[in-house]
Amino acid sequence: MLTITNSLSIADDELEETFIRAPGPGGQNVNKVATAVMLRFDAGRNTSLSDAVKARLAKLAGRRMSADGVVVIVARQHRSQAMNREAARARLAELIARAAEAPPPPRRPTRPGKAAVARRLDSKTRAARTKALRRPPRGE
């Protein structure tokens, strides 16, 4: 059981773990032992997540989610299979927890106040006056 929040958890049978050989350093260990973990979670068929959470999950997951709604997380930073497995599960839990948070309120566009407009125009006037004094005098 993968616990996301107090009210949200995912059963282990909804997660599919595949162990693969990891690229990179590690000597003979990396050549012989499949320590990297590929964790797959089918969010499209999951019933415990609401449609709004699934939509935010798709947006947050980006290219880690396939077109058919499967989130794929690969963990290969550790030398041991158990640590990579825990890292992948933690990353999936964190991703789903971020998607389960309440969406931010929509931004209401605002306009600058009168004082801010006056400060901006005053600054522009001062800059123009300074530049005018830098110009050579007009020839007569």
Summary of the structure (lengths in Angstrom):
residues: 140
radius of gyration: 27.6
end to end distance: 89.2
largest distance: 90.9
contacts: 324
relative contact order: 0.15
helix: 45%
strand: 17%
